[in-house]
Amino acid sequence: MQRRQFTQTLAAASAAFAFAPLSRAAGTQDTIDAKTVSIGCSLGITGPLASLGRELKQGLDAGIAQANARGGIHGRELHLLALDDGYEPARSEENARKLIADANVAALLSCMGTGNNQRILPLVDEAQIPYVAPQSGASSLRKADYRSVFHVRASYTDEARRLAQKLVAMGITDLAILYHDTAFGREFLADVNNALKAANQPKPKAFKLDAKGTQVNEVVRQALAAKPTTVLLGTAGDVSAELVTAFKKASPSMPLAATSVALSGDNLRQLGGRAAGLALSMVLPDAGRTSVAVVRDYQAAMRAQGYQDFSSRSFEGYVNMRVLAEGMTRAGRDLTRAKLRTALASLRSTDLGGLVIDYGGNAPYVGSKFLDLGVMGANGRFVG
């Protein structure tokens, strides 16, 4: 699918909605349409994280198309209603209101961003609509009060702890962290500080980028002047690629580490050999590791949609859709939001093919504890 078609699809979906208050939303016990069922999503197809948003949607689309090719869920065809929010929290909130008010939207799926989801989750709680896989690992979103929210990925806190433990075990304690002045960046900084404190290590030297990431070269200069032994990036999207490029130019041997959301597949392809040696935390198996069954399923689904490039972000979208599809299957033919919520909460030791989802019966629901570290090779793929 070309980018123009991609954008037109989003625009058409957005135009189909008129604003409606939550009180008009379908009740939790109302049966969803017998022939089709819609899934709502708000994500940044434009804006600072556009490359991440596009790849996420590719994976969602691939998962839905694969389910439909197999006859849908209990004979229902699945539709994705994806609205662009430009990664702006206020627009995310408005989109979520529209989607929740649509009587045929069974669930929300993979809305992007920490600050964005901070605006969405109270609406989800009020409407009691099932919401699978908020596209953020922020621990602040994982509250026991949110009993309609089903996270899939491990948290940023888990990622920070794993990165800190690995670096400390390697004898690296003099760290610098560059972080985005966003809800995501600030929370990740706090996670790293807490992880290092738990390991009896000093706080990292912290350097803040403005929300638009406009002062990359200046912040890189400041960080290098502090003479750290390793730099940790608490950023996401294109600015991460700009930071890697700036560090490689100013100090080619400086070790760099980042989170699972730091770079899109497009970013890695643009970086090419400059990404070599970059350490990344991973919340899913490597999207190129075809020895894992769910990876093979994902790649087949992507190829069926005409995509030949595989990335961790599109893979995450695909996995998130698989989790929702599993819940819808278990909810039965007479689908309601309430039945879907109950079915999702009942998932125990569900193996998607090398990735286990288990919601454990208690909120906050977090399905996967998978966590790993990978190092990028010169070819833009994980080494080993």
C-alpha positions as a Markdown table, in Angstrom:
| # | Residue | x | y | z |
|---|---|---|---|---|
| 1 | Met | 0.0 | 0.0 | 0.0 |
| 2 | Gln | 1.4 | 3.4 | -1.0 |
| 3 | Arg | 1.6 | 6.3 | 1.4 |
| 4 | Arg | -1.0 | 8.3 | -0.5 |
| 5 | Gln | -3.5 | 5.5 | -0.2 |
| 6 | Phe | -2.6 | 5.1 | 3.4 |
| 7 | Thr | -3.4 | 8.8 | 4.2 |
| 8 | Gln | -6.6 | 8.7 | 2.1 |
| 9 | Thr | -7.8 | 5.7 | 4.1 |
| 10 | Leu | -7.3 | 7.6 | 7.4 |
| 11 | Ala | -8.9 | 10.7 | 6.0 |
| 12 | Ala | -12.0 | 8.8 | 4.9 |
| 13 | Ala | -12.3 | 7.1 | 8.3 |
| 14 | Ser | -12.1 | 10.5 | 10.1 |
| 15 | Ala | -14.7 | 12.1 | 7.8 |
| 16 | Ala | -17.2 | 9.3 | 8.6 |
| 17 | Phe | -17.5 | 10.4 | 12.2 |
| 18 | Ala | -19.4 | 13.3 | 13.7 |
| 19 | Phe | -18.7 | 14.2 | 17.3 |
| 20 | Ala | -21.0 | 12.5 | 19.7 |
| 21 | Pro | -21.0 | 12.5 | 23.5 |
| 22 | Leu | -20.0 | 9.3 | 25.4 |
| 23 | Ser | -23.6 | 8.9 | 26.6 |
| 24 | Arg | -24.6 | 7.9 | 23.1 |
| 25 | Ala | -22.0 | 5.1 | 22.9 |
| 26 | Ala | -23.1 | 1.5 | 22.6 |
| 27 | Gly | -23.9 | 0.0 | 26.0 |
| 28 | Thr | -21.6 | -2.7 | 27.3 |
| 29 | Gln | -24.4 | -5.3 | 26.8 |
| 30 | Asp | -25.5 | -4.2 | 23.3 |
| 31 | Thr | -24.8 | -6.9 | 20.7 |
| 32 | Ile | -22.4 | -5.8 | 17.9 |
| 33 | Asp | -23.5 | -6.0 | 14.3 |
| 34 | Ala | -23.8 | -9.6 | 13.1 |
| 35 | Lys | -21.8 | -9.2 | 9.8 |
| 36 | Thr | -19.1 | -6.7 | 10.6 |
| 37 | Val | -17.2 | -5.4 | 13.6 |
| 38 | Ser | -15.1 | -2.3 | 13.9 |
| 39 | Ile | -12.0 | -1.7 | 15.9 |
| 40 | Gly | -11.0 | 1.9 | 16.7 |
| 41 | Cys | -7.5 | 3.4 | 16.8 |
| 42 | Ser | -6.0 | 6.9 | 17.2 |
| 43 | Leu | -2.4 | 7.2 | 16.1 |
| 44 | Gly | 0.2 | 9.6 | 14.8 |
| 45 | Ile | 0.4 | 9.0 | 11.1 |
| 46 | Thr | 1.6 | 12.6 | 10.8 |
| 47 | Gly | 3.7 | 14.5 | 13.3 |
| 48 | Pro | 7.0 | 13.8 | 15.0 |
| 49 | Leu | 6.4 | 10.0 | 15.3 |
| 50 | Ala | 4.9 | 9.5 | 11.8 |
| 51 | Ser | 7.3 | 6.7 | 10.8 |
| 52 | Leu | 6.4 | 4.7 | 14.0 |
| 53 | Gly | 2.7 | 5.4 | 13.4 |
| 54 | Arg | 2.8 | 4.2 | 9.8 |
| 55 | Glu | 4.6 | 1.0 | 10.7 |
| 56 | Leu | 2.3 | 0.3 | 13.6 |
| 57 | Lys | -0.8 | 0.6 | 11.3 |
| 58 | Gln | 0.8 | -1.7 | 8.8 |
| 59 | Gly | 1.0 | -4.4 | 11.4 |
| 60 | Leu | -2.6 | -3.8 | 12.5 |
| 61 | Asp | -3.8 | -3.9 | 9.0 |
| 62 | Ala | -1.9 | -7.1 | 8.3 |
| 63 | Gly | -3.3 | -8.8 | 11.3 |
| 64 | Ile | -6.9 | -7.8 | 10.4 |
| 65 | Ala | -6.5 | -8.9 | 6.8 |
| 66 | Gln | -5.1 | -12.2 | 7.9 |
| 67 | Ala | -8.1 | -12.8 | 10.2 |
| 68 | Asn | -10.6 | -11.8 | 7.5 |
| 69 | Ala | -8.9 | -14.1 | 5.0 |
| 70 | Arg | -9.6 | -17.0 | 7.4 |
| 71 | Gly | -13.3 | -16.1 | 7.6 |
| 72 | Gly | -13.2 | -13.3 | 10.2 |
| 73 | Ile | -14.2 | -13.9 | 13.8 |
| 74 | His | -17.3 | -16.0 | 14.1 |
| 75 | Gly | -18.1 | -15.0 | 10.5 |
| 76 | Arg | -17.8 | -11.3 | 11.2 |
| 77 | Glu | -15.5 | -9.2 | 9.0 |
| 78 | Leu | -13.2 | -6.9 | 10.9 |
| 79 | His | -12.7 | -3.3 | 10.0 |
| 80 | Leu | -10.0 | -0.9 | 11.4 |
| 81 | Leu | -11.2 | 2.7 | 12.0 |
| 82 | Ala | -7.9 | 4.5 | 12.3 |
| 83 | Leu | -7.9 | 8.2 | 12.9 |
| 84 | Asp | -4.8 | 10.4 | 12.7 |
| 85 | Asp | -4.0 | 12.5 | 15.7 |
| 86 | Gly | -0.6 | 13.9 | 14.7 |
| 87 | Tyr | 0.7 | 12.6 | 18.1 |
| 88 | Glu | -1.3 | 15.4 | 19.8 |
| 89 | Pro | -3.0 | 14.4 | 23.0 |
| 90 | Ala | -6.0 | 16.7 | 22.6 |
| 91 | Arg | -6.7 | 15.2 | 19.1 |
| 92 | Ser | -6.3 | 11.7 | 20.5 |
| 93 | Glu | -8.9 | 12.5 | 23.1 |
| 94 | Glu | -11.3 | 13.8 | 20.5 |
| 95 | Asn | -10.7 | 10.8 | 18.3 |
| 96 | Ala | -11.3 | 8.4 | 21.2 |
| 97 | Arg | -14.6 | 10.1 | 22.0 |
| 98 | Lys | -15.8 | 9.6 | 18.4 |
| 99 | Leu | -14.7 | 6.0 | 18.3 |
| 100 | Ile | -16.3 | 5.1 | 21.6 |
| 101 | Ala | -19.6 | 6.7 | 20.5 |
| 102 | Asp | -19.8 | 4.5 | 17.4 |
| 103 | Ala | -22.2 | 1.6 | 18.3 |
| 104 | Asn | -20.3 | -0.9 | 16.1 |
| 105 | Val | -16.8 | -0.3 | 17.6 |
| 106 | Ala | -16.2 | -3.3 | 19.8 |
| 107 | Ala | -12.9 | -2.2 | 21.2 |
| 108 | Leu | -10.0 | 0.3 | 20.9 |
| 109 | Leu | -6.6 | -1.0 | 19.9 |
| 110 | Ser | -3.1 | 0.4 | 20.1 |
| 111 | Cys | -3.6 | 4.2 | 20.4 |
| 112 | Met | -0.2 | 5.8 | 20.4 |
| 113 | Gly | 1.7 | 7.8 | 23.0 |
| 114 | Thr | 2.0 | 8.2 | 26.7 |
| 115 | Gly | 0.5 | 11.7 | 27.0 |
| 116 | Asn | -2.1 | 10.7 | 24.4 |
| 117 | Asn | -3.2 | 7.7 | 26.4 |
| 118 | Gln | -3.3 | 9.7 | 29.6 |
| 119 | Arg | -6.2 | 11.5 | 27.9 |
| 120 | Ile | -7.8 | 8.4 | 26.5 |
| 121 | Leu | -7.9 | 6.0 | 29.5 |
| 122 | Pro | -10.4 | 7.9 | 31.6 |
| 123 | Leu | -12.8 | 7.9 | 28.7 |
| 124 | Val | -12.3 | 4.1 | 28.3 |
| 125 | Asp | -12.9 | 3.6 | 32.0 |
| 126 | Glu | -16.1 | 5.7 | 31.8 |
| 127 | Ala | -17.5 | 3.9 | 28.8 |
| 128 | Gln | -16.2 | 0.4 | 29.8 |
| 129 | Ile | -15.1 | -0.3 | 26.3 |
| 130 | Pro | -12.3 | -2.9 | 26.0 |
| 131 | Tyr | -9.0 | -1.4 | 25.1 |
| 132 | Val | -6.2 | -3.6 | 24.0 |
| 133 | Ala | -2.5 | -2.7 | 23.8 |
| 134 | Pro | -2.1 | 1.0 | 24.5 |
| 135 | Gln | 1.0 | 1.9 | 22.5 |
| 136 | Ser | 3.0 | 3.0 | 25.4 |
| 137 | Gly | 4.9 | 1.2 | 28.1 |
| 138 | Ala | 4.4 | 3.9 | 30.7 |
| 139 | Ser | 3.8 | 2.5 | 34.2 |
| 140 | Ser | 1.7 | 5.6 | 35.0 |
| 141 | Leu | -0.9 | 4.1 | 32.6 |
| 142 | Arg | -1.0 | 0.7 | 34.4 |
| 143 | Lys | -3.5 | 1.3 | 37.2 |
| 144 | Ala | -5.6 | -1.3 | 38.8 |
| 145 | Asp | -8.6 | 1.0 | 38.5 |
| 146 | Tyr | -8.5 | 0.6 | 34.7 |
| 147 | Arg | -10.2 | -2.8 | 34.4 |
| 148 | Ser | -11.1 | -2.4 | 30.7 |
| 149 | Val | -7.5 | -1.9 | 29.6 |
| 150 | Phe | -5.4 | -4.8 | 28.5 |
| 151 | His | -1.7 | -4.0 | 28.0 |
| 152 | Val | 0.4 | -6.4 | 25.9 |
| 153 | Arg | 4.0 | -5.2 | 26.1 |
| 154 | Ala | 6.3 | -5.0 | 29.1 |
| 155 | Ser | 6.6 | -1.6 | 30.7 |
| 156 | Tyr | 9.2 | 1.2 | 30.2 |
| 157 | Thr | 10.1 | 0.6 | 33.9 |
| 158 | Asp | 10.9 | -3.0 | 33.0 |
| 159 | Glu | 13.0 | -1.8 | 30.0 |
| 160 | Ala | 14.9 | 0.8 | 32.2 |
| 161 | Arg | 15.6 | -1.8 | 34.8 |
| 162 | Arg | 16.9 | -4.3 | 32.3 |
| 163 | Leu | 19.1 | -1.8 | 30.6 |
| 164 | Ala | 20.5 | -0.5 | 33.9 |
| 165 | Gln | 21.2 | -4.0 | 35.2 |
| 166 | Lys | 23.0 | -4.9 | 31.9 |
| 167 | Leu | 25.1 | -1.8 | 31.9 |
| 168 | Val | 26.0 | -2.1 | 35.6 |
| 169 | Ala | 26.9 | -5.8 | 35.1 |
| 170 | Met | 29.3 | -4.7 | 32.3 |
| 171 | Gly | 31.0 | -2.2 | 34.7 |
| 172 | Ile | 29.4 | 0.8 | 33.1 |
| 173 | Thr | 28.2 | 3.2 | 35.7 |
| 174 | Asp | 29.1 | 6.7 | 34.4 |
| 175 | Leu | 26.0 | 7.2 | 32.3 |
| 176 | Ala | 24.4 | 10.1 | 30.4 |
| 177 | Ile | 20.7 | 10.1 | 29.4 |
| 178 | Leu | 19.2 | 12.3 | 26.7 |
| 179 | Tyr | 15.5 | 12.5 | 27.1 |
| 180 | His | 12.6 | 14.1 | 25.3 |
| 181 | Asp | 10.7 | 16.7 | 27.3 |
| 182 | Thr | 7.4 | 14.8 | 26.9 |
| 183 | Ala | 5.4 | 12.6 | 29.2 |
| 184 | Phe | 7.3 | 9.6 | 27.8 |
| 185 | Gly | 10.7 | 11.1 | 28.2 |
| 186 | Arg | 10.2 | 12.4 | 31.7 |
| 187 | Glu | 8.8 | 9.1 | 32.9 |
| 188 | Phe | 11.6 | 7.1 | 31.3 |
| 189 | Leu | 14.2 | 9.4 | 33.0 |
| 190 | Ala | 12.5 | 8.7 | 36.4 |
| 191 | Asp | 12.5 | 4.9 | 35.6 |
| 192 | Val | 16.3 | 5.0 | 34.8 |
| 193 | Asn | 17.0 | 7.0 | 38.0 |
| 194 | Asn | 15.0 | 4.5 | 40.1 |
| 195 | Ala | 16.7 | 1.5 | 38.4 |
| 196 | Leu | 20.2 | 2.8 | 39.1 |
| 197 | Lys | 19.3 | 3.7 | 42.7 |
| 198 | Ala | 18.1 | 0.1 | 43.2 |
| 199 | Ala | 21.5 | -1.0 | 41.9 |
| 200 | Asn | 23.3 | 1.3 | 44.3 |
| 201 | Gln | 24.6 | 3.4 | 41.4 |
| 202 | Pro | 24.6 | 7.2 | 40.9 |
| 203 | Lys | 22.0 | 9.0 | 38.8 |
| 204 | Pro | 22.9 | 9.5 | 35.2 |
| 205 | Lys | 23.9 | 12.9 | 33.9 |
| 206 | Ala | 20.6 | 14.1 | 32.3 |
| 207 | Phe | 20.2 | 16.3 | 29.2 |
| 208 | Lys | 16.8 | 17.4 | 28.0 |
| 209 | Leu | 15.6 | 17.9 | 24.5 |
| 210 | Asp | 12.6 | 20.1 | 23.9 |
| 211 | Ala | 9.4 | 18.4 | 22.8 |
| 212 | Lys | 10.2 | 19.1 | 19.1 |
| 213 | Gly | 13.8 | 17.9 | 19.4 |
| 214 | Thr | 15.2 | 21.1 | 17.8 |
| 215 | Gln | 18.5 | 21.3 | 19.6 |
| 216 | Val | 20.1 | 17.9 | 18.8 |
| 217 | Asn | 23.6 | 19.1 | 18.1 |
| 218 | Glu | 23.8 | 21.3 | 21.2 |
| 219 | Val | 22.5 | 18.5 | 23.5 |
| 220 | Val | 25.0 | 16.0 | 22.0 |
| 221 | Arg | 27.8 | 18.5 | 22.6 |
| 222 | Gln | 26.7 | 19.0 | 26.2 |
| 223 | Ala | 26.5 | 15.2 | 26.8 |
| 224 | Leu | 29.9 | 14.5 | 25.3 |
| 225 | Ala | 31.5 | 17.3 | 27.4 |
| 226 | Ala | 30.3 | 15.4 | 30.5 |
| 227 | Lys | 32.5 | 12.5 | 29.4 |
| 228 | Pro | 30.1 | 9.6 | 30.0 |
| 229 | Thr | 31.1 | 6.0 | 29.3 |
| 230 | Thr | 27.7 | 5.3 | 27.7 |
| 231 | Val | 24.8 | 7.3 | 26.5 |
| 232 | Leu | 21.2 | 6.2 | 26.9 |
| 233 | Leu | 18.5 | 7.7 | 24.7 |
| 234 | Gly | 15.1 | 8.3 | 26.2 |
| 235 | Thr | 13.6 | 9.5 | 22.8 |
| 236 | Ala | 11.4 | 8.1 | 20.1 |
| 237 | Gly | 11.1 | 8.4 | 16.4 |
| 238 | Asp | 13.1 | 10.6 | 14.0 |
| 239 | Val | 14.9 | 12.6 | 16.7 |
| 240 | Ser | 16.5 | 9.3 | 17.9 |
| 241 | Ala | 17.9 | 8.8 | 14.4 |
| 242 | Glu | 19.2 | 12.4 | 14.4 |
| 243 | Leu | 20.9 | 11.8 | 17.8 |
| 244 | Val | 22.6 | 8.6 | 16.6 |
| 245 | Thr | 23.9 | 10.4 | 13.6 |
| 246 | Ala | 25.2 | 13.3 | 15.6 |
| 247 | Phe | 26.9 | 11.0 | 18.1 |
| 248 | Lys | 28.5 | 8.9 | 15.4 |
| 249 | Lys | 29.8 | 12.1 | 13.8 |
| 250 | Ala | 31.2 | 13.7 | 17.0 |
| 251 | Ser | 32.3 | 10.5 | 18.8 |
| 252 | Pro | 32.1 | 7.4 | 16.7 |
| 253 | Ser | 33.2 | 5.1 | 19.5 |
| 254 | Met | 30.6 | 6.3 | 22.1 |
| 255 | Pro | 28.4 | 3.3 | 23.1 |
| 256 | Leu | 24.7 | 4.1 | 22.7 |
| 257 | Ala | 21.6 | 2.3 | 24.1 |
| 258 | Ala | 17.9 | 3.0 | 23.6 |
| 259 | Thr | 14.4 | 1.7 | 24.3 |
| 260 | Ser | 12.2 | -0.4 | 22.2 |
| 261 | Val | 10.4 | 2.6 | 20.8 |
| 262 | Ala | 13.5 | 4.6 | 19.9 |
| 263 | Leu | 13.6 | 3.9 | 16.1 |
| 264 | Ser | 11.3 | 2.8 | 13.4 |
| 265 | Gly | 12.3 | 0.4 | 10.6 |
| 266 | Asp | 12.5 | 3.5 | 8.3 |
| 267 | Asn | 14.9 | 5.1 | 10.8 |
| 268 | Leu | 17.1 | 2.1 | 10.9 |
| 269 | Arg | 17.2 | 1.8 | 7.1 |
| 270 | Gln | 18.1 | 5.5 | 6.9 |
| 271 | Leu | 20.9 | 5.1 | 9.5 |
| 272 | Gly | 22.4 | 2.1 | 7.7 |
| 273 | Gly | 25.8 | 1.3 | 9.1 |
| 274 | Arg | 25.6 | 4.2 | 11.6 |
| 275 | Ala | 23.3 | 2.0 | 13.6 |
| 276 | Ala | 25.9 | -0.7 | 14.1 |
| 277 | Gly | 26.6 | -1.3 | 17.8 |
| 278 | Leu | 23.5 | 0.4 | 19.0 |
| 279 | Ala | 21.9 | -1.6 | 21.9 |
| 280 | Leu | 18.1 | -1.7 | 22.0 |
| 281 | Ser | 15.7 | -3.2 | 24.6 |
| 282 | Met | 13.1 | -5.5 | 23.0 |
| 283 | Val | 9.6 | -6.3 | 24.2 |
| 284 | Leu | 9.0 | -8.9 | 21.5 |
| 285 | Pro | 11.1 | -11.4 | 19.7 |
| 286 | Asp | 13.2 | -10.1 | 16.8 |
| 287 | Ala | 10.8 | -9.5 | 13.9 |
| 288 | Gly | 13.4 | -11.1 | 11.6 |
| 289 | Arg | 13.8 | -14.3 | 13.6 |
| 290 | Thr | 11.7 | -16.8 | 11.5 |
| 291 | Ser | 12.5 | -19.7 | 13.9 |
| 292 | Val | 9.7 | -18.2 | 16.0 |
| 293 | Ala | 6.2 | -19.3 | 14.8 |
| 294 | Val | 4.5 | -15.9 | 15.5 |
| 295 | Val | 7.2 | -14.1 | 13.5 |
| 296 | Arg | 6.6 | -16.4 | 10.5 |
| 297 | Asp | 2.9 | -15.7 | 10.8 |
| 298 | Tyr | 3.6 | -12.0 | 10.9 |
| 299 | Gln | 5.9 | -12.0 | 7.9 |
| 300 | Ala | 3.3 | -14.0 | 5.9 |
| 301 | Ala | 0.6 | -11.5 | 6.8 |
| 302 | Met | 2.8 | -8.6 | 5.9 |
| 303 | Arg | 3.7 | -10.1 | 2.5 |
| 304 | Ala | 0.1 | -10.8 | 1.8 |
| 305 | Gln | -0.5 | -7.0 | 2.1 |
| 306 | Gly | 2.4 | -6.2 | -0.2 |
| 307 | Tyr | 4.9 | -5.2 | 2.5 |
| 308 | Gln | 8.4 | -6.6 | 2.2 |
| 309 | Asp | 10.1 | -4.7 | 5.0 |
| 310 | Phe | 9.7 | -6.0 | 8.6 |
| 311 | Ser | 10.1 | -3.9 | 11.7 |
| 312 | Ser | 9.6 | -4.2 | 15.5 |
| 313 | Arg | 6.8 | -1.6 | 15.3 |
| 314 | Ser | 4.7 | -3.4 | 12.6 |
| 315 | Phe | 5.4 | -6.7 | 14.4 |
| 316 | Glu | 4.0 | -5.2 | 17.6 |
| 317 | Gly | 0.9 | -4.0 | 15.8 |
| 318 | Tyr | 0.4 | -7.5 | 14.4 |
| 319 | Val | 0.8 | -9.1 | 17.8 |
| 320 | Asn | -1.6 | -6.6 | 19.4 |
| 321 | Met | -4.2 | -7.5 | 16.8 |
| 322 | Arg | -3.7 | -11.2 | 17.4 |
| 323 | Val | -4.4 | -10.7 | 21.1 |
| 324 | Leu | -7.6 | -8.8 | 20.4 |
| 325 | Ala | -8.6 | -11.5 | 17.9 |
| 326 | Glu | -8.1 | -14.2 | 20.5 |
| 327 | Gly | -10.3 | -12.3 | 22.9 |
| 328 | Met | -13.0 | -11.8 | 20.3 |
| 329 | Thr | -12.9 | -15.5 | 19.4 |
| 330 | Arg | -13.4 | -16.5 | 23.1 |
| 331 | Ala | -16.2 | -13.9 | 23.5 |
| 332 | Gly | -18.5 | -16.0 | 21.3 |
| 333 | Arg | -20.9 | -15.2 | 18.5 |
| 334 | Asp | -23.1 | -12.8 | 20.5 |
| 335 | Leu | -20.4 | -10.2 | 20.8 |
| 336 | Thr | -20.8 | -7.3 | 23.2 |
| 337 | Arg | -18.2 | -5.1 | 24.8 |
| 338 | Ala | -18.8 | -6.6 | 28.2 |
| 339 | Lys | -18.3 | -10.2 | 26.9 |
| 340 | Leu | -15.1 | -9.1 | 25.1 |
| 341 | Arg | -13.8 | -7.5 | 28.2 |
| 342 | Thr | -14.5 | -10.7 | 30.2 |
| 343 | Ala | -12.9 | -12.9 | 27.5 |
| 344 | Leu | -9.7 | -10.9 | 27.4 |
| 345 | Ala | -9.4 | -11.0 | 31.2 |
| 346 | Ser | -9.6 | -14.8 | 31.0 |
| 347 | Leu | -6.6 | -15.2 | 28.8 |
| 348 | Arg | -4.1 | -17.5 | 30.6 |
| 349 | Ser | -0.8 | -18.9 | 29.2 |
| 350 | Thr | -2.0 | -18.3 | 25.7 |
| 351 | Asp | 0.8 | -19.1 | 23.3 |
| 352 | Leu | 0.7 | -17.1 | 20.1 |
| 353 | Gly | 3.6 | -19.2 | 18.7 |
| 354 | Gly | 6.6 | -18.3 | 20.8 |
| 355 | Leu | 5.1 | -15.5 | 22.7 |
| 356 | Val | 2.9 | -16.2 | 25.7 |
| 357 | Ile | 0.0 | -13.8 | 26.8 |
| 358 | Asp | -1.3 | -14.2 | 30.3 |
| 359 | Tyr | -3.5 | -11.6 | 32.0 |
| 360 | Gly | -3.4 | -13.3 | 35.4 |
| 361 | Gly | -6.9 | -12.5 | 36.5 |
| 362 | Asn | -6.1 | -9.1 | 38.1 |
| 363 | Ala | -5.8 | -5.5 | 37.0 |
| 364 | Pro | -3.7 | -3.9 | 35.8 |
| 365 | Tyr | -3.8 | -6.4 | 33.1 |
| 366 | Val | -0.3 | -6.9 | 31.4 |
| 367 | Gly | -0.2 | -9.8 | 29.0 |
| 368 | Ser | 3.5 | -10.2 | 28.2 |
| 369 | Lys | 6.7 | -10.1 | 30.3 |
| 370 | Phe | 8.9 | -10.7 | 27.3 |
| 371 | Leu | 12.1 | -8.6 | 27.5 |
| 372 | Asp | 15.4 | -8.9 | 25.8 |
| 373 | Leu | 18.4 | -6.8 | 24.6 |
| 374 | Gly | 19.7 | -6.7 | 21.1 |
| 375 | Val | 22.6 | -5.1 | 19.4 |
| 376 | Met | 22.3 | -3.8 | 15.8 |
| 377 | Gly | 24.7 | -5.0 | 13.2 |
| 378 | Ala | 26.0 | -3.0 | 10.2 |
| 379 | Asn | 23.2 | -4.4 | 8.0 |
| 380 | Gly | 20.4 | -2.8 | 10.2 |
| 381 | Arg | 19.5 | -6.1 | 11.8 |
| 382 | Phe | 20.0 | -7.6 | 15.2 |
| 383 | Val | 23.3 | -9.4 | 15.7 |
| 384 | Gly | 22.8 | -13.1 | 16.6 |
